[in-house]
Amino acid sequence: MKFFLNPKKDTTIAKQLLRSATSIGANINEAVYGNSKADFISKLHISLKETGESIYWLTLLKRTKLIDYDFDSLLLLAEKIKRMLIASLNTAKEIK
């Protein structure tokens, strides 16, 4: 996956995307090693929020064309991750 940045354009949005997207996996990893069910659920919620933020930044990058890339596949993947996190949260909340 290659992104082609236009050096004359601001990369602030791309940097925000990098932060939010990498936070998804980091929080899922923390959830796996959480101290309690509540900790697990809390970390998954953070991952879900970061996924939503990543979708926002991807959409913004797609619309502004700051980066020359077809963002549709990344948006589909992010939506799939969002659905998996929602399903995982629902399952975790149902388990006593």
Backbone hydrogen bonds, N-H to C=O, Kabsch-Sander energy under -0.5 kcal/mol:
donor,donor_aa,acceptor,acceptor_aa,energy
4,F,68,D,-0.7
5,L,3,F,-0.7
6,N,66,L,-0.9
9,K,6,N,-2.6
15,K,11,T,-2.1
16,Q,12,T,-2.1
17,L,13,I,-2.4
18,L,14,A,-2.2
19,R,15,K,-2.1
20,S,16,Q,-2.5
21,A,17,L,-2.9
22,T,18,L,-2.0
23,S,19,R,-1.4
24,I,20,S,-1.0
25,G,21,A,-0.9
26,A,22,T,-1.7
27,N,23,S,-2.4
28,I,24,I,-2.0
29,N,25,G,-2.5
30,E,26,A,-2.0
31,A,27,N,-2.2
32,V,28,I,-2.1
33,Y,29,N,-1.3
34,G,31,A,-1.7
40,F,36,S,-2.4
41,I,37,K,-2.7
42,S,38,A,-2.4
43,K,39,D,-2.4
44,L,40,F,-2.1
45,H,41,I,-2.2
46,I,42,S,-1.9
47,S,43,K,-2.2
48,L,44,L,-2.4
49,K,45,H,-2.4
50,E,46,I,-2.6
51,T,47,S,-2.1
52,G,48,L,-2.2
53,E,49,K,-2.3
54,S,50,E,-2.4
55,I,51,T,-2.4
56,Y,52,G,-1.9
57,W,53,E,-2.5
58,L,54,S,-2.8
59,T,55,I,-2.4
60,L,56,Y,-2.4
61,L,57,W,-2.8
62,K,58,L,-2.5
63,R,59,T,-2.5
64,T,60,L,-2.6
65,K,61,L,-1.6
66,L,61,L,-0.6
67,I,61,L,-0.5
68,D,4,F,-1.8
69,Y,67,I,-1.2
71,F,69,Y,-1.0
73,S,70,D,-0.6
75,L,71,F,-2.5
76,L,72,D,-2.3
77,L,73,S,-2.1
78,A,74,L,-2.5
79,E,75,L,-2.3
80,K,76,L,-2.0
81,I,77,L,-2.4
82,K,78,A,-2.4
83,R,79,E,-2.2
84,M,80,K,-2.2
85,L,81,I,-2.5
86,I,82,K,-2.3
87,A,83,R,-2.3
88,S,84,M,-2.5
89,L,85,L,-2.7
90,N,86,I,-2.5
91,T,87,A,-2.3
92,A,88,S,-2.7
93,K,89,L,-2.3
94,E,90,N,-1.3
95,I,91,T,-1.6
